[in-house]
Amino acid sequence: MSDILDISLAPSGQDKINWVRKCMPVLSALEADFAKTKPLAGLKMAISIHLEAKTAYLAQTLRAAGADVSVTGCNPLSTQDDVAAALAAEGFEVNGITGASMQTYHDHLVKTLSCKPDLIIDDGGDFTELLHGERRDLAVNLIAGTEETTTGVHRLHARAAAGELRFPMMAVNDALCKYLFDNRYGTGQSVWAAILHVTNMVVASKTVVVAGYGWCGRGIAMRAAALGAKVIVTEVNPHRALEAAMDGYSVMTMDDAAALGDIFVTATGCDSVIRREHFAKMRDNVLLANAGHFDVEVNKVELAEMATEIRQRKPSIEGYYLPDGRVLNLLAEGRLVNLAAGMGHPAEIMDMSFAVQALSVVHLAQHGRELAPGVYNVPNYIDELVAKTKLSAMGLTIDTLSEEQKKYLGIV
């Protein structure tokens, strides 16, 4: 039985799902095909992704493929109660409540895995962590799974390197049709949409400090500059730092940037990127936001220790009042700002990411039993199919190589 806030919210949630459905033509094409071929017939699936409308449509697509689908979120603040209700009203097993305590969030993960799934979709690695720890028993039927995000893939590689990964996992995050678009354009737009909505402040003329210049950081910096900000990038990777410099941004350490920034956005996947010594240098009324998966990049513990008072100033904005009179503003409790305080990535972007997810799950249903435990890349044919389908849906065409050109290039 589902654990949601209120089933009467279902009509609102269904409206949201119907809206994104119209913006996700690749997933719609897969849904239509899956409804005929039923490639997941007889299999149980557990999904842990941010529980909002695009995820709901992915769940519906996988059900159309024949799977028995159970759904939960991957962050307590990103669940949308009306969307959870809409799925529950359709008979899905759904466990998710906005703002759930960490214990309730944990219980929802376990409850969702209690179907003893054949396949999992994970986002950030919490499912995988449980299935390797306290609830190894729930992996008894598991064939394989997929991982949605950078942080989760890092955790998988670390576990595999230690020889501890118990089942095959596909790194969906590393597919071209995921990270080139979702991480860059999706994160770039949705982070600033959330910050602008929550703060109602101008970005133009401000100094924005972006911590991390991976694909998410690239997108955040690009959109900040487009909004008229002066952009500083902090990095630990020399190649990415050089790239940021050649893209036109200032590059320096966080120690130096701390005194200059008006808005700070972390996107590193690491912990304590912004910490006590940085807070001590910051200007009054700065904004602190995180775009990484876990709420550890801005060190909330140290910030709270420095504050004489913590007060909610607006929804999704907590003010930390320091002894010298400065106020540092933490957005969305330091969780993923674009989902905890916003609507997440645009549907057109998630269309590609979730199409990759759906096709990867089907591939694993067909071939996962042949794979040893490990981290696997998404097959090229999936990436190409999604890209071609998306181009077609956008009304775009591309050139093709002639036989002579293929011979010249050495393509068989």
C-alpha positions in Angstrom: 0.0 0.0 0.0 1.3 3.4 -1.0 2.5 6.0 1.6 1.6 9.4 0.2 0.3 12.7 1.7 -3.2 12.9 0.2 -4.9 11.0 -2.6 -7.3 13.8 -3.3 -4.4 15.8 -4.8 -4.3 13.4 -7.7 -6.1 15.6 -10.3 -3.5 18.3 -9.9 -0.7 15.8 -10.3 -2.3 14.3 -13.4 -2.5 17.7 -15.0 1.2 18.1 -14.5 1.9 14.7 -16.0 -0.3 15.4 -19.0 1.6 18.7 -19.5 5.0 17.1 -19.6 3.8 14.2 -21.8 3.2 16.7 -24.6 6.8 17.9 -24.2 8.5 14.4 -24.3 8.1 13.0 -27.8 10.9 10.5 -27.5 9.4 8.9 -24.4 6.0 9.0 -26.0 7.3 7.1 -29.0 8.8 4.5 -26.7 5.6 4.2 -24.7 3.6 3.5 -27.9 6.1 0.8 -29.0 6.4 -0.8 -25.5 2.6 -1.0 -25.3 2.8 -3.4 -28.3 5.9 -5.3 -27.6 5.8 -5.6 -23.7 9.6 -6.0 -23.3 9.4 -5.9 -19.5 6.4 -8.3 -19.1 6.5 -10.1 -15.8 9.3 -8.1 -14.2 9.2 -6.0 -11.1 10.8 -2.6 -11.1 11.8 -0.2 -8.3 12.5 3.5 -9.2 14.1 6.1 -6.9 14.3 9.4 -8.8 13.1 12.8 -7.9 9.3 12.2 -7.6 7.8 14.8 -9.9 5.9 14.8 -13.2 8.7 13.7 -15.6 9.5 10.8 -13.4 5.9 9.9 -13.2 5.7 9.7 -17.0 8.8 7.4 -17.0 7.0 5.2 -14.6 3.9 5.1 -16.8 6.1 4.2 -19.8 7.8 1.3 -18.0 4.3 0.1 -16.9 3.3 0.2 -20.6 6.3 -2.1 -21.3 4.7 -4.6 -18.9 6.6 -4.0 -15.7 5.1 -3.9 -12.2 6.5 -0.5 -11.1 7.1 0.8 -7.6 8.2 4.4 -7.2 9.8 6.6 -4.5 11.9 9.8 -4.5 15.6 10.3 -4.1 15.4 13.5 -2.1 12.9 14.4 0.7 12.4 17.9 -0.6 11.9 17.2 -4.3 8.8 15.0 -4.1 5.6 16.6 -5.4 2.7 15.4 -3.3 0.1 15.8 -6.1 2.2 13.8 -8.6 2.7 11.0 -6.0 -1.1 11.0 -5.5 -1.7 10.8 -9.3 0.5 7.7 -9.6 -1.1 6.1 -6.6 -4.5 6.7 -8.0 -3.4 4.8 -11.1 -2.5 1.8 -9.0 1.2 2.3 -8.7 3.0 1.5 -5.4 4.2 5.0 -4.4 6.1 6.0 -1.3 6.9 9.7 -1.0 5.9 12.8 1.0 7.3 16.3 0.5 9.6 17.3 3.4 9.7 13.8 4.9 12.1 13.3 7.8 15.3 11.4 7.0 13.9 8.3 8.8 10.7 8.4 6.8 12.7 8.9 3.6 14.8 5.8 4.5 11.6 3.9 5.2 10.2 4.8 1.8 13.3 3.5 0.1 13.0 0.2 1.9 9.3 -0.1 1.4 9.8 0.5 -2.4 12.5 -2.2 -2.6 10.4 -4.6 -0.6 8.8 -5.8 -3.9 12.2 -7.6 -4.3 12.7 -6.0 -7.8 14.2 -7.6 -10.9 15.4 -4.2 -12.0 16.1 -0.9 -10.3 16.6 2.7 -11.4 18.6 4.6 -8.9 19.4 8.3 -8.6 22.3 9.1 -6.3 22.9 5.6 -5.1 20.6 5.2 -2.1 18.9 2.1 -3.4 22.3 0.6 -4.2 23.6 1.5 -0.7 20.7 -0.3 0.9 21.0 -3.4 -1.3 24.7 -3.7 -0.3 24.1 -3.0 3.4 21.2 -3.5 5.7 18.7 -4.8 3.1 20.8 -7.2 1.0 17.9 -9.6 1.3 15.8 -7.4 -1.0 18.3 -8.0 -3.9 17.4 -11.7 -4.1 15.8 -11.3 -7.6 17.8 -8.4 -8.9 19.1 -8.8 -12.5 20.7 -5.3 -12.8 20.0 -1.6 -12.5 20.7 1.9 -13.8 22.1 5.0 -12.2 20.9 8.5 -13.2 23.4 11.0 -11.8 27.1 11.8 -11.5 27.3 11.3 -7.8 25.7 7.9 -8.0 28.1 6.8 -10.7 31.0 7.9 -8.6 29.7 5.8 -5.8 29.3 2.8 -8.1 32.9 3.1 -9.4 34.2 3.3 -5.9 32.3 0.2 -4.8 33.4 -1.7 -8.0 37.0 -0.7 -7.4 36.8 -2.1 -3.9 35.4 -5.4 -5.3 32.1 -4.9 -3.5 29.6 -4.3 -6.2 27.1 -7.2 -6.2 25.3 -6.8 -9.5 25.6 -5.1 -12.9 24.8 -1.3 -13.0 24.5 0.8 -16.1 25.9 4.4 -15.9 23.0 6.2 -17.6 24.6 9.5 -16.5 27.5 8.9 -18.7 25.5 8.5 -21.9 26.0 11.4 -24.4 22.2 12.0 -24.6 22.2 12.4 -20.8 25.1 14.5 -19.6 25.6 16.7 -22.7 22.0 17.9 -22.4 20.6 17.1 -18.9 23.7 18.1 -16.9 24.5 21.1 -19.0 21.3 22.6 -20.4 18.9 21.1 -17.9 20.9 22.1 -14.8 21.9 25.4 -16.2 18.3 26.5 -16.8 16.6 24.9 -13.8 19.1 26.1 -11.2 18.6 29.7 -12.2 14.9 29.3 -12.7 14.7 28.1 -9.0 17.0 30.8 -7.7 15.1 33.6 -9.5 11.8 32.2 -8.4 12.8 31.9 -4.7 14.7 35.2 -4.3 13.1 37.5 -6.9 16.6 39.1 -7.1 18.4 40.3 -10.2 21.5 38.4 -11.4 22.8 41.0 -13.8 25.8 42.8 -12.4 26.3 40.4 -9.6 29.3 38.2 -9.0 28.4 34.5 -9.2 30.8 31.9 -7.9 30.4 28.4 -9.5 32.2 25.6 -7.6 33.0 22.8 -10.1 33.3 23.0 -13.8 31.9 19.6 -14.8 29.0 19.5 -17.2 26.6 20.8 -14.5 29.0 23.6 -13.6 29.5 24.5 -17.3 25.7 24.9 -17.7 25.3 27.0 -14.5 28.2 29.3 -15.5 26.9 29.7 -19.0 23.4 30.7 -17.9 24.7 33.0 -15.2 26.8 34.9 -17.8 23.8 35.1 -20.1 21.9 36.7 -17.3 24.6 39.4 -17.0 26.6 38.1 -14.1 30.4 38.3 -13.6 31.3 34.6 -13.2 34.1 33.1 -11.1 34.8 29.4 -11.3 36.6 27.4 -8.6 38.1 23.9 -9.4 40.4 21.2 -8.3 40.9 19.8 -11.8 43.6 21.7 -13.8 42.1 20.8 -17.2 38.6 22.0 -16.2 40.1 25.2 -14.7 41.9 25.9 -18.0 38.7 25.3 -19.9 36.8 27.7 -17.6 39.4 30.3 -18.2 39.3 29.9 -21.9 35.5 30.1 -21.8 36.0 33.6 -20.4 35.5 33.1 -16.7 37.7 34.1 -13.8 39.4 31.2 -12.1 40.6 31.2 -8.5 40.4 29.3 -5.2 37.3 29.4 -3.0 39.4 31.1 -0.4 39.9 34.1 -2.8 36.4 33.9 -4.3 34.6 33.9 -0.9 35.0 37.6 -0.3 33.9 38.5 -3.9 30.8 36.5 -4.5 27.2 37.6 -4.3 25.7 34.2 -5.3 27.5 30.9 -4.7 26.4 27.7 -6.5 28.1 24.3 -5.8 28.2 21.5 -8.4 31.1 19.3 -7.4 29.7 16.1 -5.8 32.1 16.6 -3.0 31.6 17.6 0.6 32.5 20.8 2.5 33.3 22.8 -0.7 32.1 25.9 1.1 33.0 25.8 4.8 33.8 27.8 7.9 36.8 29.8 6.6 34.8 30.8 3.5 31.7 31.9 5.5 34.0 34.1 7.6 35.0 36.1 4.5 31.6 36.4 2.8 29.6 39.6 2.2 26.4 40.4 4.0 23.2 38.8 2.4 25.0 36.4 0.0 23.0 33.5 -1.5 24.3 30.0 -1.0 22.9 27.3 -3.3 23.8 23.7 -4.1 23.2 21.9 -7.4 25.0 18.6 -6.3 23.0 15.6 -5.4 23.6 15.6 -1.6 23.3 18.5 0.9 26.9 18.3 2.0 28.7 20.7 -0.4 27.8 23.8 1.7 28.8 22.8 5.2 25.6 23.5 7.1 26.9 22.2 10.4 29.8 24.7 10.5 27.5 27.5 9.3 25.0 26.8 12.1 27.9 26.7 14.6 28.9 30.2 13.5 25.4 31.6 13.6 23.7 33.3 16.6 20.3 32.7 15.1 18.8 30.8 12.2 15.6 32.1 10.8 13.4 31.3 7.8 13.3 34.6 5.8 11.1 33.3 2.9 10.0 29.9 1.7 13.2 27.9 0.8 15.5 30.6 2.3 17.1 30.3 5.7 19.0 33.2 7.1 22.1 32.4 9.2 22.7 35.5 11.4 26.3 35.9 12.4 27.7 37.8 15.4 29.1 40.7 13.3 25.6 41.4 11.8 26.1 39.7 8.5 23.4 37.3 7.2 24.2 34.4 4.9 21.2 33.0 3.1 21.1 29.2 2.5 18.6 28.1 -0.2 16.6 24.9 0.0 18.4 23.7 3.1 21.5 23.1 0.9 19.7 20.4 -1.1 19.4 20.4 -4.9 18.1 23.9 -5.4 16.6 23.2 -8.8 14.4 20.5 -7.5 14.0 21.3 -3.8 13.0 24.9 -4.6 12.0 24.6 -8.2 10.4 22.4 -10.9 13.6 20.6 -12.0 14.9 20.2 -15.5 12.7 21.1 -18.5 10.6 18.3 -19.8 12.2 18.5 -23.3 15.6 17.8 -21.7 14.4 14.9 -19.4 12.8 13.4 -22.5 16.3 12.3 -23.6 17.5 11.3 -20.2 14.5 9.2 -19.5 14.4 7.7 -22.9 17.9 6.5 -22.3 16.8 5.1 -18.9 13.9 3.2 -20.5 15.9 1.7 -23.3 18.7 0.8 -20.9 16.3 -1.0 -18.6 15.0 -3.0 -21.6 18.5 -3.8 -22.6 19.3 -5.1 -19.1 16.1 -7.1 -19.0 17.3 -8.9 -22.1 21.0 -9.1 -21.4 21.6 -8.3 -17.7 21.8 -12.0 -16.7 24.8 -12.4 -18.9 26.7 -9.6 -17.2 29.1 -9.9 -14.2 28.8 -7.4 -11.4 30.3 -4.1 -12.5 29.6 -0.7 -14.0 28.7 -0.6 -17.7 28.3 2.1 -20.3 25.0 2.6 -22.1 25.3 0.8 -25.5 26.0 3.1 -28.4 22.9 2.1 -30.3 20.7 3.4 -27.5 22.5 6.8 -27.5 22.2 7.1 -31.3 18.5 6.0 -31.3 17.6 8.6 -28.7 19.5 11.4 -30.6 18.0 10.5 -33.9 14.5 10.3 -32.5 14.9 13.7 -30.8 16.1 15.3 -33.9 13.1 13.9 -35.9 10.7 15.2 -33.2 12.3 18.6 -33.5 11.9 18.6 -37.3 15.6 18.6 -37.9 17.6 16.6 -40.5 21.3 15.8 -40.8 23.6 14.7 -43.6 24.5 11.0 -44.2 27.8 9.7 -45.4 28.1 8.2 -48.9 29.6 4.9 -49.4 32.7 6.6 -50.8 33.0 8.8 -47.7 32.6 5.7 -45.4 35.4 4.0 -47.3 37.6 7.1 -47.0 37.0 7.2 -43.2 37.5 3.5 -42.8 34.0 2.8 -41.7 32.8 -0.7 -42.5 
